[in-house]
Amino acid sequence: MPIKNRILTITVLIIFLMVSLFSYNFIIENIHHSCTGEECSTCIQLEAVIKNILNFKFIVIMPFIMVILCLFTQLYIIAGTSFSVKKTLISLKVELWN
């Protein structure tokens, strides 16, 4: 895997984890706030954070998906490119003469 792809993958993973952790932290800190009424800004932000977390419905199965992806990546590295490259006449550079 090229270094650019690894850096991009790690960056996306760190951003995903930070958004999740900060969302949970915000909920924990502000769940028992003193509500000012119907237009409470904290309540509106809490609803937005909860929607954000609920959009990550796959977060429960994410570790299993990551393990499967890691296994397939290791198999791909061990086997080389034989899983994705098919032997064709063009890839073998065969000339067809009529």
Secondary structure, 3 states (H helix, E strand, C coil): CCHHHHHHHHHHHHHHHHHHHHHHHHHHHHCCCCCCCCCCHHHHHHHHHHHHHHHCHHHCCHHHHHHHHHHHHHHHHHHCCCCCCCCCCCCCCCCCCC
